[in-house]
Amino acid sequence: MDAKILQTLEYGKILSSLSNYTQTPMGKHTAMQLRPGSDAVHIQALLKSTDEAFAVDRLKGTPSFTGVVDISPAVKRARIGGTLNPQELLGIRTTIQAGRRIKVYIEGVHEEHVVESLLFISEQLSDQKPLENAVKACIDDNAEVLDTASAELAQIRRELRSGEVRIREKLDSMIRSSTVSKMLQDQIITIRGDRFVIPVKAEYRSYFGGIVHDQSGSGATLFIEPESIVTMNNKLRETRMKEEREIEVILQKLTAQVGEQAELLLYDLDLLGSLDFIFAKARLAREMKATLPVINDQGYIRLKKGRHPLIPLDKVVPIDVELGGSYSSIIVTGPNTGGKTVTLKTIGLLSLMAMSGLFVPAEDASELSVFDAIYADIGDEQSIEQNLSTFSSHMTNIISILRQMTAQSLVLLDEVGAGTDPAEGSALAVAILEHIHATGCRMVATTHYSELKAYAYDRDGIINASMEFDVATLSPTYRLLVGVPGRSNAFAIAERLGLPKQILEYARGEVTEEDQRVEHMIASLEENRLTAEQERSEAERMRRETEELRTRYQEELDKLERQRERMLEKAEEEAREVLQKARGESERIIADLRKLAQEEGAAVKEHRLIAARKELEEAEPKQRKKSSAPRQSARTRAIEPGDEVQVHSLRQKGHVVELAGSKEAIVQLGIMKMKVSLDDLELLDAPKPAQPKQRAVAGVNRTRDDRVRSELDLRGANVEEALIEVDRFMDEAFMANLGQVYIIHGKGTGVLRSGIQDYLRRHKHVKSYRLGNYGEGGSGVTVAELK
C-alpha cells in the first residue's frame, strides 16, 4: 500500500492510537509497523484473534504484561559469548515469569470461553522454568547478586563485612579520643574511593600522616586515611577485587545458560509481543465502540452507521453506504462543507482498518472487502487558492492512479476535475470517471459539477448521492443520501439571508429551463425520501410496539397458566388431606368393629372390609402430570362426522359436524361451531361396531365393572362354576398387570377352597398362593401372587 495513501487517509493516527494500548515494547513496535493486507483468508484469521481477545477483555479483562521487557539485545549478546549484567538477567527472569503467567491465564479462559487462536499462540511459549530458577537463585529483585549465588561469594562477603567492622572500630576509637577529636572538622567516618577516611582540619595534616584522598572546596578540611588503617584498607580492597571476580564467574555461568536458550527466548519474546498487540487491538475496538466486520474479496462494501474513527463520538454523523452490489461507482454531488470529503475518508479508512485485522466503528454485520490497493486523491478543497498548480497536482495524482489501478482496487477521488474552467473541468471529470468505471474497480468520487448528475443517471452501475442540507437552518446535516443527487441551495440560502427578491428573480431567469426541471426533480425526490423515511420510522415504531405487546401478552399468559397450575395443585393437596383424614377415621371405625365382633362374637365379613378400604383408596384424587409439550391425540381410527371429541386447546368436548380438508374439522361446541386442527382433537367415544346376534345358551353369567378388580367372590358357587370364573379372573388380572389378587371362597366344608388352590397350583401365571392373614379374611380367602 502506497505510504502517501496511508498518510492521506490518516492511517498513521489509527496506529498511534493502537500503540497507546500496548504494554510492551514489542507490541508497540508491531502496532506501528502494521500494514493492510490483501489476503482475505489471512485477514479473517487476524480478525478472529482480535474477536477472541475482545471477548476475553469483556469477560475477564486484558491480561497484565507487567514484567515483559525487550530482552532481545541481551539474549543476542549472550548468544555470541558476551557477559550479561545483573539488570539484564533480571529482565530475562521477569519476562519468563510473565510469559508463564499469561499462558496460564489464557488456558483458564479457554476452559470457559473458546479462544483457539490465542491458545495456539500461548501454547507455543517454551518452558524456561530451569533458567528462571537459576537466575532467581543468584539475582534478587533489585538486580543485586545474592550472597548465596556461590559458596565462594558467601565466604568473600563475610570477610568484607568483618574487615569493614574492624576498620570502623579502629576509626571510632580514634575519633572519640579527646586528643584527636579537636583536630577533626566533624566526628564522622566517611568513604572516599572505596577507602575509609576521616575529616581532618588542614592545620593538623602532619599529625595523622597517612594518605589524603580529598579536600573540601574551601581547603579547610582534608579527608585523610590515617596511616594506622592503610594496611587494613588495602586488605579490604583486595577482598573486594576477589568479590568482583567471583561475581563475574557467576554472571558468566548464567549468561551461558541464557545463550543455550537464546533461540527459544527470542521466539517467546515475539509471541508475547503478538499477544500484547492482539489485546491492544481489542482494547482499541472497545474504546472506539467498534464491531467485527464481515470480510469478502468480491469488492462489496456495506457500511451500517459507519463512523470516522478520528471524529469524537458526540460529533460524528454515521453514514450508510453500499457499494459493489447493483452499482460499482458512487458520484457524490453537493456544495462544500457538506461532509463529502469526510465520507470519502471514512470509506477508505474503515477499509484499511478491516484489511489490517482491526474492528471498524460501525454497526454489527457491516461488510468490507479486501482490495489489492486503495487509491485516493483527496486534497484540501477548503483552500482559497484554486489555481493551475492545484489542478496540476490533482492531475498528477489521478494519472498515477490510472496507471496502477486494477479491477480489484478501490479508487477515491475528491472534487475530480476541480481547479480549472468549469466547462473543461466537467468534461474532463466525465472522461476520467468513465475510464475508471470501465475497468470494473470500485469508485467513490465527489464533485461540484451538476453535469455529473446526468452522467451518473444515464450509466449502469453508477449511482448518484449527495450530502443532506437543511435549508431551514442553513447548515449541512452530514448525512449521505444514496440515490439522490445534490441540489444547488444557492437561491434558498440567499433568500433566507435576505437578498432582495428582484435580484433573486433575475438570477432564476438566467437559469435554463432544463436546469430548473432538474432542480424540481431533485426537490421532489428529497421530499419523497423524507416521507418514506418518516413512514419507515413509524412502521418500525409500530413493529416494536407490537413486539412489546406480544411479549407482554405471552408473559401474562404464562403467568396465568402458572397461577392455574398452583391453584389446581393446592386444591388437590387439600382434597388429599381431607381424604387422608377420612381414611384415618374409617380405619379407626373398622378397627372398632373388629374389636366389637371379637368381644361379642358378631360375624363381620373380612372381604367386605377389604372392599370398603379399596374403594376408599380409589376415591383419592390422582396427581396430575405436568406437560410442557402439547398433547397428541391418541386415536385408534380416523375421526369421522358425528364422533365425540376433546378439543385440547379449549379444554372442551364437542361433536364433529364435518371434515374440512385433510387436516381440519368443524366441531360443534355448545351453540358454537369452530374449525379446529385434527391434531388438536382426541377421539372420546367411538361408536362400537355392531355385534352379531348370538343364541342364548345355558351357563354361568358374570357381571363385572369396566375396571379390573383385585378380588373375586365365589361363595355359593360349586367347584365347576368357580373354576370357570377363576380362569377368566386370572387372565384379566394378569393382563391388567396386577401383582396380587384375592379369591373369596368362604370357609364351609373346604371343598371349594381345595379345588381353587389345586387349580392355582397348576396355573401358568401364578407365582405362589396362600391363605389370607388376619384382617384379610383368614382361611375364607386365598391370596394369589402373580408372575
Disulfide bonds with the S-S distance in Angstrom:
none
